[in-house]
Amino acid sequence: MVVGTTSHAGKSLLTAVICRLLARRGYRVTPFKGQNMALNAYVTTEGGEIGYAQAVQAWAAGVEPQVAMNPILLKPQGDMTSQVILRGQAGGKTGAADYYRDYFDRGWAAICQSLTELSQQFEAIVCEGAGSPAEINLKHRDLTNMRIATHLQARTVLVADIDRGGVFAHIVGTLELLEPEERALINGFVINKFRGQRSLLQSGLDWLEARTGIPVLGVIPYLDTQLPAEDSLDLFERRTSTSQTDLEIAVIQFPRIANFTDFDPFLSEPTVKLRYIKPGEPLGQPDGVILPGSKTTISDLQTLIKTGMATQLKNYAAAGGTIFGICGGMQILGQEISDPEGLEGITGTWPGLGLLPLTTIITPDKVTQQRQATIQYPITSPITGYEIHQGETDFDQRGDNQDLFAEPGLGMVNVSQTLWGTYLHGLFDNGQWRRAWLNQLRAKKSLPPLATAISNYDQQRDLHLSQITDLIAPHLNLDLLLAS
């Protein structure tokens, strides 16, 4: 089990790396996170929704993601509530004060069921905690840290982020706040994001081991590379291109931005600069604009209007700029969005940006499925992706608009191919199509086209996971952990 002294200490990264290292040693290994709170989600082959981070960890382990790897997913949606995804299926919404009363027992049963299933399929389970395991006010209802560790009697690693400062206080303080039976499970410490010379830290490591009797399993250097982020707070830490680039693509950072992992493939494009823009900031003159997914589409639409970003986007489109809306972003590009039951927090009907002739009604039934389809523009190509949405959209084909896919109901594009919309997440993972779309933007600037005969992003992601593992492995004593 991997727990952390704080959020963003490196638990997800370390879990993925341990999964890959164990897989390299021949173990059939799986990741597990009992409860996750995130708006980045993935749809498994059976149509269940899990945290995207657990899907990445599964790929690191070389196995197919499944709902048992993340039995509880909480998706914040405003008004202090979250949608509860229980074993892959939407199970209603709850407020923080009601969650313990309404979902604790059901959640623990789902966790135990999932662990039983995984233990029957795999030799090793690498569990990830959430936040800190020592939040005194929350421990009685904490489903995902030491309750799981003690249930499994798991060898537990405590990871701390030294880049934030106070790393020894974080580690010792966390140990002090654990119960004796929990503290006994801590088999080692990992210090993450270390900048500097290891020898200068050694006296502190010696003191820590002498005081606690627990070994330091590794000191991981600060890496200028990342795994897909779990929540929008990670956007502040995402790398941006500092080299000369040909294209700038702006992503509008909604307050409840969801599934912004859709844009990770652009990070593998050296000619593209990806820039996240908050609604109150100037749009500028990017080569393309993307409206991402949203968990509270009407609320985020209202934010665009109140901040003037809606006007900026309309002016940009009128000047011939390229805008691409994905899921909630596509709904916002339409004529109207209606939420008659207030499922996303606001009841009523609201006009969209009016850039595409489509209308959306938010419904209780949630669509979660993987899709294979044939995209028709700017090239005809088979593609893969997945849907996660509660909206039913009516695509009005009048005027200068056409189906984006051979399969109806998945998306729309105008004749000039400057206004795009789709329900398909993971579209930009399709390498040949992504390059063809980028080449349209390049043609507007009279730039030569990029080669389109490239692999899909899943192969690049797998290489990235291997590279990260290779960087970390020399700094991590996995043998000491396995021998304990």
C-alpha positions as CSV (number, residue, x, y, z in Angstrom):
1,M,0.0,0.0,0.0
2,V,1.2,3.5,-0.9
3,V,0.0,6.4,1.3
4,G,1.2,9.9,1.4
5,T,1.9,12.6,4.0
6,T,-0.1,15.1,1.8
7,S,-2.1,15.3,-1.4
8,H,0.1,15.4,-4.5
9,A,3.0,13.7,-2.7
10,G,3.5,11.2,-5.5
11,K,1.2,8.3,-4.5
12,S,-0.2,7.8,-8.0
13,L,3.2,7.9,-9.6
14,L,4.8,5.5,-7.1
15,T,1.9,3.1,-7.4
16,A,2.3,3.0,-11.2
17,V,6.0,2.6,-11.0
18,I,5.8,-0.3,-8.5
19,C,3.1,-1.9,-10.7
20,R,5.5,-1.8,-13.7
21,L,8.5,-3.0,-11.7
22,L,6.5,-6.0,-10.4
23,A,5.2,-6.8,-13.9
24,R,8.8,-6.8,-15.2
25,R,9.6,-9.3,-12.5
26,G,6.9,-11.6,-13.8
27,Y,4.2,-10.8,-11.2
28,R,0.6,-10.6,-12.4
29,V,-0.1,-7.3,-10.6
30,T,-3.0,-4.9,-10.4
31,P,-3.5,-1.4,-9.0
32,F,-6.3,-0.6,-6.5
33,K,-7.7,2.6,-5.1
34,G,-10.7,2.1,-2.8
35,Q,-12.1,5.6,-3.2
36,N,-11.0,8.4,-5.5
37,M,-12.3,11.9,-6.0
38,A,-11.6,13.1,-9.5
39,L,-13.2,14.5,-12.6
40,N,-10.8,12.6,-14.9
41,A,-12.5,9.3,-15.6
42,Y,-12.1,6.3,-17.9
43,V,-14.6,3.8,-19.2
44,T,-13.7,0.1,-19.0
45,T,-14.6,-2.5,-21.6
46,E,-17.6,-3.5,-19.5
47,G,-18.9,0.1,-19.5
48,G,-17.9,1.0,-16.0
49,E,-16.5,4.3,-14.9
50,I,-13.2,4.5,-12.9
51,G,-10.6,7.2,-12.1
52,Y,-8.3,7.8,-15.1
53,A,-5.3,7.4,-12.8
54,Q,-6.2,3.8,-12.0
55,A,-6.5,3.1,-15.8
56,V,-3.0,4.5,-16.2
57,Q,-1.8,2.3,-13.4
58,A,-3.4,-0.7,-14.9
59,W,-1.7,0.0,-18.2
60,A,1.6,0.3,-16.2
61,A,0.9,-3.2,-14.9
62,G,0.2,-4.4,-18.4
63,V,-3.4,-5.4,-17.7
64,E,-6.8,-4.2,-18.8
65,P,-8.6,-1.6,-16.5
66,Q,-11.6,-2.9,-14.6
67,V,-14.1,-1.4,-12.2
68,A,-12.8,-3.5,-9.3
69,M,-9.6,-1.4,-9.4
70,N,-11.5,1.7,-8.2
71,P,-14.9,0.7,-6.7
72,I,-15.8,4.2,-5.5
73,L,-15.3,7.3,-7.6
74,L,-16.6,10.7,-6.4
75,K,-17.1,13.4,-9.0
76,P,-17.6,16.9,-7.6
77,Q,-20.3,18.8,-9.3
78,G,-20.8,22.1,-7.4
79,D,-23.2,23.1,-4.5
80,M,-20.9,21.0,-2.2
81,T,-22.2,17.7,-3.7
82,S,-20.6,14.9,-5.6
83,Q,-21.9,12.2,-8.0
84,V,-21.1,8.8,-6.5
85,I,-19.9,6.1,-8.9
86,L,-20.2,2.8,-7.2
87,R,-18.4,-0.1,-8.9
88,G,-18.6,1.7,-12.2
89,Q,-22.2,2.8,-12.1
90,A,-23.7,6.2,-11.2
91,G,-25.4,5.8,-7.8
92,G,-26.8,9.3,-7.2
93,K,-25.3,12.3,-5.6
94,T,-24.4,13.2,-2.0
95,G,-23.2,16.1,0.1
96,A,-20.1,15.8,2.3
97,A,-22.2,15.7,5.5
98,D,-24.4,12.9,4.2
99,Y,-21.8,10.7,2.5
100,Y,-20.8,8.9,5.7
101,R,-24.4,8.2,6.6
102,D,-25.5,7.1,3.2
103,Y,-22.5,5.4,1.6
104,F,-20.0,4.3,4.1
105,D,-21.3,0.8,4.6
106,R,-22.2,0.3,0.9
107,G,-18.8,1.7,0.0
108,W,-16.8,-0.6,2.3
109,A,-18.8,-3.6,1.0
110,A,-17.9,-2.6,-2.5
111,I,-14.2,-2.2,-1.6
112,C,-14.2,-5.7,0.1
113,Q,-15.9,-7.3,-2.9
114,S,-13.5,-5.7,-5.3
115,L,-10.4,-6.8,-3.3
116,T,-11.8,-10.3,-3.2
117,E,-12.2,-10.3,-7.0
118,L,-8.8,-8.9,-7.6
119,S,-7.1,-11.3,-5.2
120,Q,-8.5,-14.2,-7.2
121,Q,-7.1,-12.8,-10.5
122,F,-3.7,-11.4,-9.4
123,E,-0.6,-12.3,-7.4
124,A,0.0,-8.8,-6.2
125,I,-2.2,-5.8,-5.4
126,V,-0.7,-2.4,-5.2
127,C,-3.1,-0.1,-3.3
128,E,-3.0,3.7,-3.4
129,G,-4.3,5.9,-0.6
130,A,-5.8,9.3,-0.9
131,G,-4.7,12.6,0.7
132,S,-3.2,11.9,4.1
133,P,-3.9,8.8,6.2
134,A,-3.8,10.9,9.4
135,E,-6.6,13.4,9.0
136,I,-8.0,13.1,12.5
137,N,-11.4,14.7,11.7
138,L,-11.9,12.2,8.8
139,K,-10.4,8.9,10.0
140,H,-13.7,7.6,11.3
141,R,-15.0,7.6,7.7
142,D,-11.8,7.2,5.7
143,L,-12.4,4.3,3.3
144,T,-9.2,4.4,1.3
145,N,-6.1,4.7,3.5
146,M,-5.2,2.7,6.6
147,R,-8.6,1.0,6.9
148,I,-7.6,-0.9,3.7
149,A,-4.0,-1.4,4.8
150,T,-5.1,-3.0,8.1
151,H,-7.8,-5.1,6.4
152,L,-5.1,-6.5,4.1
153,Q,-2.2,-6.3,6.5
154,A,-0.4,-4.7,3.6
155,R,3.2,-3.7,3.5
156,T,2.8,0.1,3.5
157,V,5.0,2.8,2.0
158,L,4.7,6.4,3.2
159,V,5.7,8.9,0.5
160,A,6.5,12.5,1.2
161,D,7.1,15.5,-1.1
162,I,10.4,17.2,-0.1
163,D,9.9,20.0,-2.6
164,R,7.1,21.5,-0.4
165,G,9.5,21.7,2.6
166,G,9.1,20.2,6.0
167,V,9.5,16.7,4.8
168,F,10.8,15.2,8.2
169,A,8.0,16.9,10.1
170,H,5.5,15.6,7.7
171,I,6.8,12.0,8.0
172,V,7.2,12.0,11.8
173,G,3.9,13.9,12.4
174,T,2.0,11.4,10.2
175,L,3.5,8.5,12.2
176,E,2.6,10.1,15.5
177,L,-1.1,10.4,14.4
178,L,-1.5,6.8,13.3
179,E,-2.8,4.2,15.6
180,P,-0.1,1.7,16.8
181,E,-1.5,-1.1,14.7
182,E,-1.5,1.2,11.6
183,R,2.0,2.5,12.4
184,A,3.3,-1.1,12.6
185,L,2.3,-1.6,8.9
186,I,4.6,1.2,7.7
187,N,7.5,-0.7,6.1
188,G,9.4,2.2,4.6
189,F,9.6,5.8,3.5
190,V,10.0,7.3,0.1
191,I,11.0,10.9,-0.3
192,N,9.9,12.3,-3.6
193,K,10.8,15.4,-5.7
194,F,14.3,15.9,-4.3
195,R,16.4,18.6,-5.9
196,G,20.1,18.6,-5.0
197,Q,22.9,16.3,-3.9
198,R,21.9,13.2,-2.0
199,S,24.9,13.4,0.3
200,L,23.6,16.7,1.7
201,L,20.4,14.9,2.8
202,Q,22.0,11.8,4.3
203,S,22.3,13.1,7.9
204,G,18.5,13.7,7.9
205,L,17.8,10.2,6.5
206,D,20.0,8.7,9.2
207,W,18.2,10.7,11.9
208,L,14.8,9.6,10.5
209,E,15.7,5.9,10.4
210,A,17.2,6.0,13.9
211,R,14.2,7.8,15.4
212,T,11.5,5.7,13.7
213,G,13.2,2.3,13.2
214,I,11.8,2.4,9.6
215,P,14.0,2.3,6.6
216,V,14.1,4.9,3.8
217,L,13.3,2.9,0.7
218,G,14.2,5.7,-1.7
219,V,14.9,9.3,-2.5
220,I,13.4,10.1,-5.9
221,P,14.8,13.1,-7.8
222,Y,12.6,15.8,-9.1
223,L,11.4,14.7,-12.5
224,D,10.4,17.2,-15.2
225,T,7.8,14.7,-16.4
226,Q,4.4,13.7,-15.3
227,L,1.6,11.1,-15.4
228,P,-1.9,12.2,-16.4
229,A,-3.2,14.5,-13.7
230,E,-6.1,13.5,-11.3
231,D,-7.7,16.9,-10.8
232,S,-7.6,20.4,-12.0
233,L,-5.2,21.5,-9.2
234,D,-2.5,19.6,-11.1
235,L,-2.9,21.9,-14.0
236,F,-0.9,24.5,-12.1
237,E,2.1,22.1,-12.1
238,R,1.8,20.8,-15.7
239,R,4.7,21.4,-17.9
240,T,4.5,23.8,-20.8
241,S,6.6,23.9,-23.8
242,T,9.6,26.3,-23.7
243,S,10.9,25.4,-27.1
244,Q,9.9,27.0,-30.4
245,T,6.5,25.7,-31.5
246,D,4.4,26.2,-34.6
247,L,0.9,26.1,-33.1
248,E,-0.7,27.2,-30.0
249,I,-3.9,25.4,-28.8
250,A,-5.8,27.0,-25.9
251,V,-7.9,24.9,-23.6
252,I,-10.6,26.8,-21.6
253,Q,-10.1,25.8,-18.0
254,F,-13.7,25.5,-16.7
255,P,-14.2,25.6,-12.9
256,R,-15.4,22.0,-13.2
257,I,-13.2,20.9,-16.0
258,A,-13.4,17.1,-16.6
259,N,-11.4,14.6,-18.6
260,F,-8.6,17.1,-19.5
261,T,-6.5,14.0,-20.0
262,D,-8.0,14.2,-23.5
263,F,-5.3,16.7,-24.3
264,D,-2.3,14.8,-23.0
265,P,-1.5,13.6,-26.6
266,F,-0.7,17.2,-27.5
267,L,2.2,17.0,-24.9
268,S,3.8,14.5,-27.3
269,E,3.6,16.9,-30.2
270,P,6.8,19.0,-30.2
271,T,5.4,21.6,-32.6
272,V,2.3,22.3,-30.3
273,K,2.1,24.6,-27.3
274,L,-0.8,23.7,-25.1
275,R,-2.1,26.6,-23.0
276,Y,-4.8,26.5,-20.3
277,I,-6.9,29.7,-20.1
278,K,-9.2,30.6,-17.2
279,P,-12.5,32.2,-18.2
280,G,-11.5,35.6,-16.9
281,E,-8.3,35.8,-18.9
282,P,-7.8,37.1,-22.4
283,L,-8.2,34.5,-25.1
284,G,-5.5,36.0,-27.5
285,Q,-5.1,34.6,-30.9
286,P,-4.4,30.9,-30.6
287,D,-4.5,28.6,-33.6
288,G,-7.2,26.5,-32.1
289,V,-9.4,26.6,-29.0
290,I,-10.8,23.5,-27.2
291,L,-13.8,23.5,-24.8
292,P,-13.2,20.4,-22.7
293,G,-15.6,18.3,-20.7
294,S,-17.5,19.7,-17.7
295,K,-19.2,18.1,-14.7
296,T,-21.5,21.1,-14.3
297,T,-22.1,22.2,-17.9
298,I,-24.7,25.0,-17.3
299,S,-22.7,26.4,-14.4
300,D,-19.6,26.5,-16.5
301,L,-21.5,28.1,-19.4
302,Q,-22.7,30.8,-17.0
303,T,-19.1,31.4,-16.0
304,L,-18.1,31.9,-19.6
305,I,-20.9,34.5,-20.0
306,K,-20.2,36.4,-16.8
307,T,-16.5,36.7,-17.4
308,G,-16.9,37.8,-21.0
309,M,-15.2,34.6,-22.3
310,A,-18.4,33.7,-24.2
311,T,-18.1,37.0,-26.2
312,Q,-14.4,36.4,-26.8
313,L,-15.2,32.9,-28.2
314,K,-18.0,34.1,-30.5
315,N,-15.8,36.8,-31.9
316,Y,-13.0,34.3,-32.4
317,A,-15.3,32.0,-34.2
318,A,-16.7,34.9,-36.4
319,A,-13.2,35.7,-37.4
320,G,-12.7,32.1,-38.7
321,G,-11.0,30.7,-35.6
322,T,-11.2,26.9,-35.0
323,I,-13.1,25.8,-31.9
324,F,-13.4,22.1,-30.8
325,G,-15.9,21.2,-28.1
326,I,-15.7,17.8,-26.3
327,C,-18.7,16.4,-24.3
328,G,-19.9,19.3,-22.1
329,G,-17.8,21.6,-24.3
330,M,-19.8,20.5,-27.3
331,Q,-23.1,21.1,-25.4
332,I,-22.0,24.6,-24.6
333,L,-21.3,25.3,-28.3
334,G,-25.0,24.5,-29.1
335,Q,-28.2,26.5,-29.1
336,E,-29.6,25.4,-25.8
337,I,-28.9,23.3,-22.7
338,S,-31.8,22.1,-20.4
339,D,-31.5,20.4,-17.0
340,P,-35.2,20.0,-15.9
341,E,-34.3,18.0,-12.8
342,G,-31.3,19.9,-11.7
343,L,-29.1,16.8,-12.0
344,E,-25.9,18.9,-12.3
345,G,-27.0,21.5,-9.7
346,I,-28.9,24.2,-11.7
347,T,-32.5,23.6,-12.8
348,G,-33.7,25.3,-16.0
349,T,-33.0,25.9,-19.6
350,W,-30.2,28.2,-20.8
351,P,-29.0,29.4,-24.3
352,G,-25.7,28.1,-25.3
353,L,-23.1,29.9,-27.4
354,G,-25.2,29.2,-30.6
355,L,-22.2,28.2,-32.7
356,L,-23.5,24.7,-33.6
357,P,-27.2,23.8,-34.3
358,L,-27.7,21.3,-31.5
359,T,-29.7,21.2,-28.3
360,T,-29.1,19.1,-25.2
361,I,-31.2,17.8,-22.3
362,I,-29.5,16.6,-19.2
363,T,-31.1,13.2,-18.3
364,P,-30.8,10.8,-15.3
365,D,-29.5,8.0,-17.5
366,K,-25.7,8.1,-17.9
367,V,-24.0,6.9,-21.1
368,T,-20.6,5.2,-20.3
369,Q,-19.2,3.0,-23.1
370,Q,-16.2,2.5,-25.2
371,R,-16.7,3.2,-28.9
372,Q,-15.2,2.3,-32.2
373,A,-16.3,4.6,-35.0
374,T,-15.4,6.0,-38.4
375,I,-14.6,9.7,-38.4
376,Q,-15.2,11.5,-41.7
377,Y,-13.3,14.8,-41.4
378,P,-10.7,16.0,-42.1
379,I,-9.9,12.4,-43.2
380,T,-11.9,9.2,-43.1
381,S,-10.4,6.9,-40.5
382,P,-11.4,4.3,-37.9
383,I,-10.9,5.6,-34.4
384,T,-11.5,4.5,-30.8
385,G,-12.6,6.4,-27.7
386,Y,-15.2,6.4,-25.0
387,E,-18.4,8.2,-23.9
388,I,-19.2,9.6,-20.4
389,H,-22.2,11.9,-20.4
390,Q,-25.7,12.4,-19.1
391,G,-26.9,14.6,-21.9
392,E,-29.1,13.6,-24.8
393,T,-28.3,15.9,-27.8
394,D,-30.4,16.5,-30.8
395,F,-28.1,17.2,-33.8
396,D,-30.0,19.5,-36.2
397,Q,-28.3,19.1,-39.6
398,R,-29.7,22.2,-41.2
399,G,-27.3,24.7,-42.8
400,D,-23.6,24.3,-43.1
401,N,-23.1,21.4,-40.8
402,Q,-22.6,17.7,-41.1
403,D,-22.1,14.5,-39.1
404,L,-18.5,14.2,-37.9
405,F,-18.8,10.4,-37.8
406,A,-20.4,7.8,-40.0
407,E,-22.2,6.8,-36.8
408,P,-25.0,9.4,-36.0
409,G,-25.2,11.1,-32.6
410,L,-21.4,11.3,-31.9
411,G,-20.5,14.7,-33.2
412,M,-20.9,17.5,-35.7
413,V,-18.6,19.8,-37.8
414,N,-19.5,22.7,-40.0
415,V,-18.7,22.8,-43.7
416,S,-15.7,25.1,-43.3
417,Q,-14.4,22.7,-40.6
418,T,-13.8,25.4,-38.0
419,L,-16.5,24.4,-35.5
420,W,-16.2,20.9,-34.2
421,G,-18.1,19.0,-31.5
422,T,-18.1,15.4,-30.2
423,Y,-19.1,13.2,-27.3
424,L,-16.1,11.0,-27.8
425,H,-13.3,11.3,-25.2
426,G,-9.9,10.0,-26.2
427,L,-10.3,11.2,-29.8
428,F,-6.9,12.9,-29.9
429,D,-5.3,9.6,-28.8
430,N,-5.8,8.5,-32.4
431,G,-2.4,9.5,-33.9
432,Q,-3.2,9.6,-37.6
433,W,-6.4,11.6,-37.1
434,R,-4.8,14.0,-34.6
435,R,-2.0,14.8,-37.1
436,A,-4.6,15.3,-39.9
437,W,-6.5,17.8,-37.7
438,L,-3.3,19.6,-36.7
439,N,-2.3,19.8,-40.4
440,Q,-5.5,21.8,-41.0
441,L,-4.3,24.4,-38.5
442,R,-0.8,24.3,-40.0
443,A,-2.2,24.9,-43.5
444,K,-3.9,28.1,-42.3
445,K,-0.4,29.4,-41.4
446,S,1.2,28.0,-44.7
447,L,3.2,25.5,-42.6
448,P,4.2,22.2,-44.2
449,P,2.2,19.2,-43.0
450,L,3.3,16.8,-40.4
451,A,3.6,13.1,-41.2
452,T,0.4,11.2,-40.4
453,A,1.8,7.7,-40.3
454,I,2.4,7.7,-36.6
455,S,1.3,5.4,-33.8
456,N,-1.6,6.1,-31.4
457,Y,-1.0,7.7,-28.1
458,D,-1.4,4.5,-26.1
459,Q,2.0,3.4,-27.5
460,Q,3.6,6.7,-26.6
461,R,2.1,6.6,-23.2
462,D,3.4,3.1,-22.6
463,L,6.9,4.2,-23.6
464,H,6.5,7.2,-21.2
465,L,5.6,4.9,-18.4
466,S,8.7,2.8,-19.1
467,Q,10.9,5.9,-19.2
468,I,9.6,7.1,-15.9
469,T,10.1,3.7,-14.3
470,D,13.6,3.5,-15.6
471,L,14.3,7.0,-14.1
472,I,12.9,6.0,-10.7
473,A,14.0,2.4,-10.4
474,P,17.7,3.1,-9.5
475,H,16.5,5.3,-6.6
476,L,14.0,2.8,-5.1
477,N,14.9,-0.2,-3.1
478,L,12.0,-2.5,-4.0
479,D,13.9,-5.6,-2.8
480,L,13.9,-4.2,0.7
481,L,10.1,-3.7,0.6
482,L,9.4,-7.1,-0.8
483,A,11.7,-8.8,1.8
484,S,10.0,-7.0,4.8
